[in-house]
Amino acid sequence: MRPNIDIPWSIHGRVKDHAECNDMNLTEAYCDVLERGLKDVETPD
């Protein structure tokens, strides 16, 4: 089940741009962004 969260339109727009630039659908782009972000949080520099 997906969480019901509010995402600012500015962030949604950036994820949408990421999807278009990388030939992904929106779900794939959100998953990609979240996975990359989690890696940064789990292993900070």
C-alpha distance matrix in Angstrom:
0.0 3.8 6.6 9.3 12.2 15.7 17.0 20.7 22.1 24.3 21.6 19.8 23.2 23.8 20.6 21.7 25.2 23.9 22.3 25.6 27.8 26.0 25.5 21.7 19.2 17.2 13.9 16.3 18.0 15.1 14.2 18.0 18.5 15.9 17.2 20.8 20.2 18.8 21.9 24.1 22.7 23.0 26.4 28.2 31.6
3.8 0.0 3.8 6.5 8.9 12.2 13.2 17.0 18.4 20.5 17.8 16.1 19.6 20.2 17.2 18.5 21.9 20.9 19.5 22.8 25.0 23.6 23.3 19.5 17.1 14.5 11.6 14.3 15.3 12.1 11.9 15.6 15.7 13.2 15.2 18.4 17.6 16.7 20.0 21.8 20.6 21.4 24.7 26.1 29.4
6.6 3.8 0.0 3.8 5.9 9.5 11.2 15.0 17.0 19.2 16.7 15.5 19.3 19.9 17.4 19.1 22.4 21.6 20.8 24.1 26.1 25.1 25.3 21.6 19.3 16.2 13.9 16.5 16.8 13.2 13.5 16.9 16.1 13.4 15.9 18.7 17.1 16.3 20.0 21.3 19.5 20.7 24.2 25.1 28.5
9.3 6.5 3.8 0.0 3.8 7.0 9.6 13.1 15.0 17.7 15.8 14.5 18.1 19.4 17.4 18.7 22.1 21.9 21.2 24.2 26.5 25.9 26.0 22.5 19.9 16.5 14.9 18.0 17.8 14.3 15.5 18.8 17.6 15.4 18.4 20.8 19.0 18.8 22.5 23.4 21.7 23.3 26.7 27.2 30.5
12.2 8.9 5.9 3.8 0.0 3.8 6.3 9.8 12.3 14.6 12.7 12.1 15.8 16.9 15.4 17.1 20.2 20.1 20.0 22.9 24.9 24.7 25.3 22.0 19.8 16.1 15.0 17.8 16.9 13.3 15.0 17.8 15.8 13.9 17.2 19.1 16.9 17.2 20.9 21.2 19.5 21.6 24.8 24.8 28.0
15.7 12.2 9.5 7.0 3.8 0.0 3.8 6.5 9.1 11.7 10.5 10.1 13.5 15.0 14.3 15.8 18.7 19.2 19.5 22.0 24.0 24.4 25.0 22.1 19.9 16.2 16.0 18.7 17.1 13.9 16.4 18.6 16.2 15.0 18.7 20.0 17.6 18.6 22.2 22.0 20.6 23.2 26.0 25.6 28.4
17.0 13.2 11.2 9.6 6.3 3.8 0.0 3.8 6.4 8.3 6.8 6.6 10.1 11.3 10.7 12.5 15.1 15.6 16.3 18.7 20.5 21.1 22.0 19.4 17.6 13.8 14.1 16.5 14.3 11.4 14.3 16.0 13.3 12.8 16.6 17.4 15.2 16.9 20.2 19.7 18.9 21.8 24.2 23.6 26.2
20.7 17.0 15.0 13.1 9.8 6.5 3.8 0.0 3.8 5.4 5.5 6.4 8.7 10.2 11.0 12.4 14.4 15.6 16.8 18.7 20.3 21.5 22.6 20.5 19.0 15.3 16.5 18.5 15.9 13.5 16.8 17.9 14.9 15.1 18.9 19.0 16.7 19.0 22.0 21.0 20.4 23.7 25.7 24.6 26.8
22.1 18.4 17.0 15.0 12.3 9.1 6.4 3.8 0.0 3.8 5.4 4.9 6.0 8.6 9.8 10.2 12.1 14.1 15.0 16.3 18.2 19.8 20.7 18.9 17.3 13.9 15.8 17.9 15.2 13.6 17.2 18.1 15.4 16.4 20.1 20.0 18.4 21.0 23.7 22.9 22.9 26.0 27.9 26.8 28.7
24.3 20.5 19.2 17.7 14.6 11.7 8.3 5.4 3.8 0.0 3.8 5.5 5.2 6.4 8.9 9.9 10.7 12.5 14.4 15.5 16.6 18.6 20.0 18.7 17.9 14.7 16.9 18.2 15.0 13.8 17.4 17.4 14.4 15.9 19.4 18.7 17.0 20.0 22.4 21.1 21.5 24.8 26.2 24.8 26.3
21.6 17.8 16.7 15.8 12.7 10.5 6.8 5.5 5.4 3.8 0.0 3.8 5.3 5.1 6.3 8.6 9.8 10.5 12.4 14.3 15.3 16.6 18.2 16.5 15.8 12.5 14.1 15.2 12.0 10.4 13.8 13.9 10.8 12.1 15.6 15.0 13.4 16.3 18.8 17.7 18.1 21.3 22.9 21.7 23.5
19.8 16.1 15.5 14.5 12.1 10.1 6.6 6.4 4.9 5.5 3.8 0.0 3.8 5.4 5.1 6.1 8.6 9.8 10.5 12.4 14.2 15.4 16.3 14.3 12.9 9.5 11.4 13.1 10.3 8.9 12.7 13.3 11.0 12.4 15.9 16.0 14.9 17.6 20.1 19.7 20.2 23.1 24.8 24.2 26.1
23.2 19.6 19.3 18.1 15.8 13.5 10.1 8.7 6.0 5.2 5.3 3.8 0.0 3.8 5.4 5.0 6.1 8.6 9.7 10.5 12.2 14.2 15.2 14.0 13.2 10.5 13.3 14.5 11.3 11.2 14.9 14.8 12.6 14.9 18.0 17.5 16.9 19.9 22.0 21.4 22.3 25.3 26.6 25.8 27.2
23.8 20.2 19.9 19.4 16.9 15.0 11.3 10.2 8.6 6.4 5.1 5.4 3.8 0.0 3.8 5.4 5.0 6.2 8.6 9.9 10.5 12.3 14.1 13.2 13.3 10.9 13.3 13.6 9.9 10.1 13.5 12.6 10.1 12.9 15.7 14.5 14.1 17.5 19.1 18.3 19.7 22.7 23.6 22.6 23.8
20.6 17.2 17.4 17.4 15.4 14.3 10.7 11.0 9.8 8.9 6.3 5.1 5.4 3.8 0.0 3.8 5.4 4.9 6.2 8.7 9.9 10.5 12.0 10.3 10.1 7.5 9.6 9.8 6.3 6.5 9.9 9.4 7.5 10.2 12.9 12.5 12.5 15.5 17.3 17.2 18.5 21.1 22.4 22.0 23.6
21.7 18.5 19.1 18.7 17.1 15.8 12.5 12.4 10.2 9.9 8.6 6.1 5.0 5.4 3.8 0.0 3.8 5.4 5.0 6.3 8.7 10.0 10.5 9.1 8.4 6.3 9.6 10.3 7.3 8.5 12.0 11.7 10.7 13.4 15.9 15.8 16.2 19.0 20.8 20.9 22.3 24.7 26.0 25.7 27.2
25.2 21.9 22.4 22.1 20.2 18.7 15.1 14.4 12.1 10.7 9.8 8.6 6.1 5.0 5.4 3.8 0.0 3.8 5.4 5.1 6.1 8.6 9.9 9.9 10.5 9.4 12.6 12.3 9.1 11.0 14.1 12.8 11.7 15.0 17.1 16.1 16.8 20.0 21.2 20.9 22.8 25.4 26.1 25.6 26.5
23.9 20.9 21.6 21.9 20.1 19.2 15.6 15.6 14.1 12.5 10.5 9.8 8.6 6.2 4.9 5.4 3.8 0.0 3.8 5.5 5.2 6.1 8.5 8.0 9.6 8.8 11.2 10.0 6.6 9.0 11.4 9.4 8.7 12.3 13.9 12.8 14.0 17.1 17.9 18.0 20.1 22.4 23.0 22.7 23.7
22.3 19.5 20.8 21.2 20.0 19.5 16.3 16.8 15.0 14.4 12.4 10.5 9.7 8.6 6.2 5.0 5.4 3.8 0.0 3.8 5.6 5.3 5.9 4.6 5.9 5.9 8.7 7.5 5.1 8.3 10.5 9.3 9.8 13.0 14.3 14.2 15.7 18.3 19.3 20.0 22.0 23.9 24.8 25.1 26.3
25.6 22.8 24.1 24.2 22.9 22.0 18.7 18.7 16.3 15.5 14.3 12.4 10.5 9.9 8.7 6.3 5.1 5.5 3.8 0.0 3.8 5.5 5.3 6.3 7.6 8.5 11.8 10.8 8.8 12.0 14.2 12.9 13.3 16.7 18.0 17.5 19.1 21.9 22.7 23.1 25.3 27.3 28.0 28.0 28.9
27.8 25.0 26.1 26.5 24.9 24.0 20.5 20.3 18.2 16.6 15.3 14.2 12.2 10.5 9.9 8.7 6.1 5.2 5.6 3.8 0.0 3.8 5.8 7.9 10.4 11.4 14.1 12.3 10.0 13.3 15.1 12.9 13.2 16.9 17.7 16.5 18.4 21.4 21.6 21.8 24.4 26.4 26.6 26.5 26.9
26.0 23.6 25.1 25.9 24.7 24.4 21.1 21.5 19.8 18.6 16.6 15.4 14.2 12.3 10.5 10.0 8.6 6.1 5.3 5.5 3.8 0.0 3.8 5.6 9.0 10.6 12.5 9.9 8.3 12.0 13.0 10.5 11.8 15.3 15.5 14.6 17.1 19.7 19.7 20.4 23.1 24.6 24.8 25.2 25.9
25.5 23.3 25.3 26.0 25.3 25.0 22.0 22.6 20.7 20.0 18.2 16.3 15.2 14.1 12.0 10.5 9.9 8.5 5.9 5.3 5.8 3.8 0.0 3.8 7.0 9.7 11.7 9.5 9.1 12.9 13.8 12.2 14.0 17.1 17.4 17.3 19.7 22.0 22.3 23.4 25.9 27.2 27.7 28.4 29.3
21.7 19.5 21.6 22.5 22.0 22.1 19.4 20.5 18.9 18.7 16.5 14.3 14.0 13.2 10.3 9.1 9.9 8.0 4.6 6.3 7.9 5.6 3.8 0.0 3.8 6.4 8.0 5.8 6.0 9.6 10.4 9.6 11.6 14.3 14.8 15.3 17.6 19.5 20.2 21.6 23.7 25.0 25.9 26.8 28.1
19.2 17.1 19.3 19.9 19.8 19.9 17.6 19.0 17.3 17.9 15.8 12.9 13.2 13.3 10.1 8.4 10.5 9.6 5.9 7.6 10.4 9.0 7.0 3.8 0.0 3.8 5.6 5.4 6.3 8.8 10.2 10.7 12.4 14.4 15.5 16.7 18.4 20.1 21.5 23.0 24.5 25.9 27.3 28.2 29.9
17.2 14.5 16.2 16.5 16.1 16.2 13.8 15.3 13.9 14.7 12.5 9.5 10.5 10.9 7.5 6.3 9.4 8.8 5.9 8.5 11.4 10.6 9.7 6.4 3.8 0.0 3.8 5.5 5.0 6.2 8.6 9.8 10.5 12.2 14.1 15.4 16.4 18.2 20.1 21.3 22.4 24.1 25.9 26.5 28.5
13.9 11.6 13.9 14.9 15.0 16.0 14.1 16.5 15.8 16.9 14.1 11.4 13.3 13.3 9.6 9.6 12.6 11.2 8.7 11.8 14.1 12.5 11.7 8.0 5.6 3.8 0.0 3.8 5.4 5.2 6.2 8.6 10.0 10.6 12.2 14.3 15.4 16.4 18.4 20.2 21.0 22.2 24.3 25.4 27.7
16.3 14.3 16.5 18.0 17.8 18.7 16.5 18.5 17.9 18.2 15.2 13.1 14.5 13.6 9.8 10.3 12.3 10.0 7.5 10.8 12.3 9.9 9.5 5.8 5.4 5.5 3.8 0.0 3.8 5.5 5.1 6.1 8.6 9.9 10.5 12.2 14.1 15.3 16.6 18.5 19.9 20.9 22.5 23.8 25.8
18.0 15.3 16.8 17.8 16.9 17.1 14.3 15.9 15.2 15.0 12.0 10.3 11.3 9.9 6.3 7.3 9.1 6.6 5.1 8.8 10.0 8.3 9.1 6.0 6.3 5.0 5.4 3.8 0.0 3.8 5.4 5.0 6.1 8.5 9.9 10.6 12.2 14.1 15.5 16.8 18.3 19.9 21.3 22.0 23.8
15.1 12.1 13.2 14.3 13.3 13.9 11.4 13.5 13.6 13.8 10.4 8.9 11.2 10.1 6.5 8.5 11.0 9.0 8.3 12.0 13.3 12.0 12.9 9.6 8.8 6.2 5.2 5.5 3.8 0.0 3.8 5.4 5.2 6.1 8.5 10.0 10.5 12.1 14.3 15.5 16.3 18.0 20.0 20.7 22.9
14.2 11.9 13.5 15.5 15.0 16.4 14.3 16.8 17.2 17.4 13.8 12.7 14.9 13.5 9.9 12.0 14.1 11.4 10.5 14.2 15.1 13.0 13.8 10.4 10.2 8.6 6.2 5.1 5.4 3.8 0.0 3.8 5.5 5.2 6.0 8.5 9.8 10.4 12.3 14.3 15.2 16.1 18.2 19.5 21.9
18.0 15.6 16.9 18.8 17.8 18.6 16.0 17.9 18.1 17.4 13.9 13.3 14.8 12.6 9.4 11.7 12.8 9.4 9.3 12.9 12.9 10.5 12.2 9.6 10.7 9.8 8.6 6.1 5.0 5.4 3.8 0.0 3.8 5.5 5.2 6.2 8.5 10.0 10.8 12.6 14.4 15.4 16.7 17.8 19.7
18.5 15.7 16.1 17.6 15.8 16.2 13.3 14.9 15.4 14.4 10.8 11.0 12.6 10.1 7.5 10.7 11.7 8.7 9.8 13.3 13.2 11.8 14.0 11.6 12.4 10.5 10.0 8.6 6.1 5.2 5.5 3.8 0.0 3.8 5.6 5.3 6.1 8.6 10.1 10.8 12.3 14.3 15.6 16.0 18.0
15.9 13.2 13.4 15.4 13.9 15.0 12.8 15.1 16.4 15.9 12.1 12.4 14.9 12.9 10.2 13.4 15.0 12.3 13.0 16.7 16.9 15.3 17.1 14.3 14.4 12.2 10.6 9.9 8.5 6.1 5.2 5.5 3.8 0.0 3.8 5.5 5.0 6.0 8.6 9.9 10.4 12.0 14.1 15.0 17.6
17.2 15.2 15.9 18.4 17.2 18.7 16.6 18.9 20.1 19.4 15.6 15.9 18.0 15.7 12.9 15.9 17.1 13.9 14.3 18.0 17.7 15.5 17.4 14.8 15.5 14.1 12.2 10.5 9.9 8.5 6.0 5.2 5.6 3.8 0.0 3.8 5.4 5.1 6.3 8.8 9.9 10.5 12.2 13.9 16.4
20.8 18.4 18.7 20.8 19.1 20.0 17.4 19.0 20.0 18.7 15.0 16.0 17.5 14.5 12.5 15.8 16.1 12.8 14.2 17.5 16.5 14.6 17.3 15.3 16.7 15.4 14.3 12.2 10.6 10.0 8.5 6.2 5.3 5.5 3.8 0.0 3.8 5.5 5.2 6.5 8.9 10.0 10.8 11.7 13.6
20.2 17.6 17.1 19.0 16.9 17.6 15.2 16.7 18.4 17.0 13.4 14.9 16.9 14.1 12.5 16.2 16.8 14.0 15.7 19.1 18.4 17.1 19.7 17.6 18.4 16.4 15.4 14.1 12.2 10.5 9.8 8.5 6.1 5.0 5.4 3.8 0.0 3.8 5.4 5.1 6.3 8.6 10.0 10.2 12.7
18.8 16.7 16.3 18.8 17.2 18.6 16.9 19.0 21.0 20.0 16.3 17.6 19.9 17.5 15.5 19.0 20.0 17.1 18.3 21.9 21.4 19.7 22.0 19.5 20.1 18.2 16.4 15.3 14.1 12.1 10.4 10.0 8.6 6.0 5.1 5.5 3.8 0.0 3.8 5.4 5.0 6.0 8.4 9.7 12.9
21.9 20.0 20.0 22.5 20.9 22.2 20.2 22.0 23.7 22.4 18.8 20.1 22.0 19.1 17.3 20.8 21.2 17.9 19.3 22.7 21.6 19.7 22.3 20.2 21.5 20.1 18.4 16.6 15.5 14.3 12.3 10.8 10.1 8.6 6.3 5.2 5.4 3.8 0.0 3.8 5.5 5.1 6.0 8.0 10.6
24.1 21.8 21.3 23.4 21.2 22.0 19.7 21.0 22.9 21.1 17.7 19.7 21.4 18.3 17.2 20.9 20.9 18.0 20.0 23.1 21.8 20.4 23.4 21.6 23.0 21.3 20.2 18.5 16.8 15.5 14.3 12.6 10.8 9.9 8.8 6.5 5.1 5.4 3.8 0.0 3.8 5.6 5.3 5.3 7.8
22.7 20.6 19.5 21.7 19.5 20.6 18.9 20.4 22.9 21.5 18.1 20.2 22.3 19.7 18.5 22.3 22.8 20.1 22.0 25.3 24.4 23.1 25.9 23.7 24.5 22.4 21.0 19.9 18.3 16.3 15.2 14.4 12.3 10.4 9.9 8.9 6.3 5.0 5.5 3.8 0.0 3.8 5.6 5.6 9.2
23.0 21.4 20.7 23.3 21.6 23.2 21.8 23.7 26.0 24.8 21.3 23.1 25.3 22.7 21.1 24.7 25.4 22.4 23.9 27.3 26.4 24.6 27.2 25.0 25.9 24.1 22.2 20.9 19.9 18.0 16.1 15.4 14.3 12.0 10.5 10.0 8.6 6.0 5.1 5.6 3.8 0.0 3.8 6.2 9.7
26.4 24.7 24.2 26.7 24.8 26.0 24.2 25.7 27.9 26.2 22.9 24.8 26.6 23.6 22.4 26.0 26.1 23.0 24.8 28.0 26.6 24.8 27.7 25.9 27.3 25.9 24.3 22.5 21.3 20.0 18.2 16.7 15.6 14.1 12.2 10.8 10.0 8.4 6.0 5.3 5.6 3.8 0.0 3.8 6.5
28.2 26.1 25.1 27.2 24.8 25.6 23.6 24.6 26.8 24.8 21.7 24.2 25.8 22.6 22.0 25.7 25.6 22.7 25.1 28.0 26.5 25.2 28.4 26.8 28.2 26.5 25.4 23.8 22.0 20.7 19.5 17.8 16.0 15.0 13.9 11.7 10.2 9.7 8.0 5.3 5.6 6.2 3.8 0.0 3.8
31.6 29.4 28.5 30.5 28.0 28.4 26.2 26.8 28.7 26.3 23.5 26.1 27.2 23.8 23.6 27.2 26.5 23.7 26.3 28.9 26.9 25.9 29.3 28.1 29.9 28.5 27.7 25.8 23.8 22.9 21.9 19.7 18.0 17.6 16.4 13.6 12.7 12.9 10.6 7.8 9.2 9.7 6.5 3.8 0.0
